[in-house]
Amino acid sequence: MNANQQTLDKIKEYINNNYNPSHCGYTELRSEGNGNDIFNDGCSCGKSWELYLIANIIGMRLEAPEESDDEY
């Protein structure tokens, strides 16, 4: 296995271990009343969306991200 394939395999493993489709639907309403959690929710949401997008670029098939039904 060449270095490029090893790198791609590590990226896929990281995505599989860290992508959480439910985190993609986090909004500020989820953390309402719990200000300490807003930052963590935002980071988790952003991270999962980025991993989903990267997975699409490299041809991985993942469970679709959940999207919030919250209305603003």
N, C-alpha and C positions, 0 to 999 in steps of 0.2 A: 504494500500500500504506500502510495507516495505522500509527501508532506501536505499537498493540497487536499487530498482525500481525508487525511487524518484531521486536518483543521475543520473541514466541513462536518465530519462526524462529531467532533467536539461541540461545534455550534448546534447541531441537531440535538445532541444530548442535553445541552444547556436549555434549549427551547423546550424540549419535552419535560424537563424537570422543573421549569419555572413558569411556563405559560399557564394562566388560569383564566378561562373564558368568562367566568362570573365577575372577575375583577374589572373587566372592560366596561361593565355597566355601572360602575361606581359614580355617584354624583355627590355634590355638596349636600344634598338632602339626606343622603345615607348617614352622614356624620352630624346632622343637625343636633345641637345640644351636647355634642361631644367634640369640642374644639381640638383636643389633643389628637384625635384620630384623623382629622382632615388631611394633614400632610401625608400620613402613611397611606391613606386611601388613594390620594392623588398619585403618589409614587407607584403604588401597586397597579392602578389603572393604566398609567402611562407605560409602565414596563410591559404589561401584558399586551397592550396594543402594539408596541414596538416589536415585541417578539412575534406577534401574529403577522405583521407586515414583512418582517425579515423572513419568516417561514414561507410566506407566499413567494418572495423573490427567489428563494433557493428551491422551490418546488415541493415543499412539504404540505401535507394536508392535515389541517388541525380542525378541531371542533370550532364552529363559528363563534365569534365573540358575542356575549350577551350585551344587549343595548338597553339602556334605561327607558322606562315608560314615563319617567318624571316629566312633568310639564313645567315650563318656566313662565 
